[in-house]
Amino acid sequence: MLKELFKSKLAVKILDTFYARPEEELYVRELARHLGEPVSSVAKQLETLSALGLFRTRERGGVKFHALDQDCPIGAEIESLFAKTVGLVRELKKHLMAAEGVELAYLVGDVDENWPLTEPLRLIVVGWELSALAEVVGAASRRVGRKVNLSTFTPEEYRSLPDSEVAGFHTVLIN
C-alpha cells in the first residue's frame, strides 16, 4: 500500500525514519548514512517529499536540516498509514525484544503491501511464560489502530502444528 502511494522504496524508508523520531532534524549525509543509500538519491527524494509539503527545511551553519512539517495538512493521515503498517512492526518488535522467554515471533499477513488495513494480522509467538504478552500486544494494536490476533505456543506445541496452521506470508520479528 505505501509503495503504491509512494512509488519509491526510498521515500518509504525516509518517512519511516522520521516517523520513528518525529522531532528530529537530520541533514542529508546523516540520513543517507543511516539508510545506507547514496547521498544524491536521498537528497532528490527529500526534495520530492518537501514539494509535497511533508518536510520543512532549515539552514543552520551552512547545512540544510530536514524535519517533518508538523503543519502539513495530510501529515497526520500519512503518519497513520505508517503506524498501521511499518510502525506496527517496529512497535511489536520493541515489546517482543523486551519480553523474556520469546524464542520466535512473526506476523502472518502482508504488513506493508496490499494487505487491507481493516484485516487483522496474526502474531505467532513461540516461547515460555508468554501470558503477559496479550496485554502488551493489545495495547500496541490499539495504539496503531490495527487489530492483531495473538497466538502463543511452547516450542513443542509449535513443532506439532500442521503447516496449514502457520502458512502465509509472514514478517519475522524475532528469530
C-alpha positions as CSV (number, residue, x, y, z in Angstrom):
1,M,0.0,0.0,0.0
2,L,2.7,2.5,1.0
3,K,4.8,1.6,-2.1
4,E,1.8,2.4,-4.2
5,L,1.3,5.7,-2.5
6,F,5.0,6.5,-2.7
7,K,6.4,4.8,-5.8
8,S,9.9,4.9,-4.2
9,K,11.0,2.5,-1.6
10,L,13.4,5.2,-0.5
11,A,10.6,7.6,0.2
12,V,9.0,4.9,2.5
13,K,12.4,4.4,4.2
14,I,12.9,8.2,4.7
15,L,9.4,8.7,6.1
16,D,9.7,5.7,8.4
17,T,12.9,7.1,9.8
18,F,11.3,10.4,10.6
19,Y,8.1,8.9,11.9
20,A,10.1,6.9,14.3
21,R,11.7,10.1,15.6
22,P,9.2,12.9,14.7
23,E,11.0,15.7,16.5
24,E,14.4,15.0,14.9
25,E,16.1,17.1,12.3
26,L,18.6,15.4,10.0
27,Y,20.9,16.6,7.3
28,V,21.2,14.7,4.0
29,R,24.5,13.0,4.6
30,E,23.5,11.9,8.1
31,L,20.2,10.4,6.7
32,A,21.9,8.8,3.8
33,R,24.5,7.1,6.1
34,H,21.7,5.9,8.4
35,L,19.7,4.4,5.5
36,G,22.7,3.1,3.6
37,E,21.7,4.9,0.5
38,P,23.5,7.3,-1.9
39,V,23.5,11.0,-0.8
40,S,22.3,12.1,-4.2
41,S,19.3,9.7,-4.1
42,V,18.3,10.8,-0.6
43,A,18.7,14.5,-1.5
44,K,16.4,14.1,-4.5
45,Q,13.8,12.1,-2.6
46,L,13.8,14.7,0.2
47,E,13.2,17.4,-2.4
48,T,10.2,15.5,-3.7
49,L,8.8,14.9,-0.2
50,S,9.3,18.5,0.6
51,A,7.5,19.6,-2.5
52,L,4.5,17.5,-1.3
53,G,4.6,19.5,1.9
54,L,5.7,16.6,4.2
55,F,9.0,18.1,5.2
56,R,10.4,21.5,6.1
57,T,14.0,22.6,5.6
58,R,16.0,24.8,7.9
59,E,19.6,26.0,7.3
60,R,22.0,26.2,10.2
61,G,25.7,26.9,9.8
62,G,25.5,26.4,6.0
63,V,23.9,22.9,6.4
64,K,20.3,22.2,5.5
65,F,18.4,20.2,8.1
66,H,15.2,18.4,7.2
67,A,12.3,17.5,9.6
68,L,8.7,16.5,9.3
69,D,6.4,19.5,8.7
70,Q,4.0,19.3,11.7
71,D,1.7,21.7,9.9
72,C,1.3,19.6,6.7
73,P,-2.4,19.1,6.1
74,I,-2.0,15.5,5.1
75,G,0.8,14.7,7.5
76,A,-1.4,13.0,10.2
77,E,-3.1,10.7,7.6
78,I,0.3,9.7,6.2
79,E,1.6,9.0,9.7
80,S,-1.5,6.9,10.5
81,L,-0.8,4.7,7.4
82,F,2.8,4.2,8.6
83,A,1.7,3.4,12.1
84,K,-0.7,0.7,10.8
85,T,2.0,-0.9,8.6
86,V,5.7,-0.2,9.1
87,G,5.2,1.3,12.5
88,L,3.2,-1.7,13.8
89,V,6.2,-4.0,13.1
90,R,8.5,-1.6,14.9
91,E,6.2,-1.3,17.9
92,L,5.6,-5.1,18.2
93,K,9.3,-5.9,17.8
94,K,10.3,-3.4,20.5
95,H,8.0,-5.1,23.0
96,L,8.8,-8.7,22.0
97,M,12.6,-8.0,22.3
98,A,12.0,-6.8,25.9
99,A,9.8,-9.8,26.8
100,E,11.5,-12.8,28.4
101,G,11.0,-16.3,27.1
102,V,10.3,-15.4,23.4
103,E,12.2,-17.7,21.0
104,L,10.4,-16.9,17.7
105,A,7.8,-14.3,16.7
106,Y,6.3,-13.4,13.4
107,L,3.3,-11.7,11.8
108,V,1.2,-13.6,9.3
109,G,-0.2,-11.3,6.7
110,D,1.3,-8.8,4.3
111,V,2.0,-5.9,6.7
112,D,3.2,-3.2,4.3
113,E,2.0,-4.1,0.9
114,N,-1.6,-4.8,-0.3
115,W,-3.0,-6.3,2.9
116,P,-6.2,-4.4,3.7
117,L,-5.6,-2.3,6.8
118,T,-9.0,-3.4,8.1
119,E,-8.0,-7.1,8.1
120,P,-6.5,-8.3,11.4
121,L,-3.0,-9.7,11.4
122,R,-1.9,-12.8,13.3
123,L,1.1,-12.6,15.6
124,I,2.6,-16.0,16.3
125,V,4.9,-16.2,19.3
126,V,6.9,-19.3,20.4
127,G,8.5,-19.5,23.8
128,W,7.8,-19.9,27.5
129,E,5.8,-17.9,30.0
130,L,4.1,-15.7,27.4
131,S,0.9,-14.9,29.2
132,A,1.9,-11.2,29.8
133,L,2.2,-10.6,26.0
134,A,-1.6,-10.4,25.4
135,E,-1.8,-7.1,27.3
136,V,1.3,-5.7,25.5
137,V,0.1,-6.8,22.1
138,G,-3.4,-5.4,22.7
139,A,-2.0,-2.1,23.8
140,A,0.2,-1.8,20.7
141,S,-2.7,-2.8,18.5
142,R,-4.9,-0.1,19.9
143,R,-2.1,2.5,19.7
144,V,-1.7,1.9,15.9
145,G,-5.3,1.2,15.2
146,R,-4.8,-2.2,13.6
147,K,-6.2,-5.5,15.1
148,V,-3.6,-8.1,15.9
149,N,-4.6,-11.6,16.9
150,L,-2.1,-13.2,19.2
151,S,-1.3,-17.0,19.1
152,T,1.2,-18.3,21.6
153,F,2.8,-21.7,21.6
154,T,5.5,-23.6,23.5
155,P,8.3,-24.9,21.2
156,E,6.8,-28.4,21.4
157,E,3.3,-27.2,20.5
158,Y,4.7,-25.1,17.6
159,R,6.6,-28.1,16.2
160,S,3.5,-30.2,16.2
161,L,1.3,-27.7,14.3
162,P,0.3,-28.6,10.8
163,D,1.8,-26.4,8.1
164,S,-1.6,-25.0,7.2
165,E,-1.9,-23.6,10.7
166,V,1.1,-21.2,10.3
167,A,1.1,-20.8,6.5
168,G,1.0,-17.5,4.7
169,F,3.2,-14.5,4.0
170,H,5.0,-13.5,7.2
171,T,7.3,-10.9,8.7
172,V,9.8,-12.3,11.1
173,L,10.1,-10.2,14.2
174,I,12.4,-12.4,16.4
175,N,14.2,-15.5,15.2
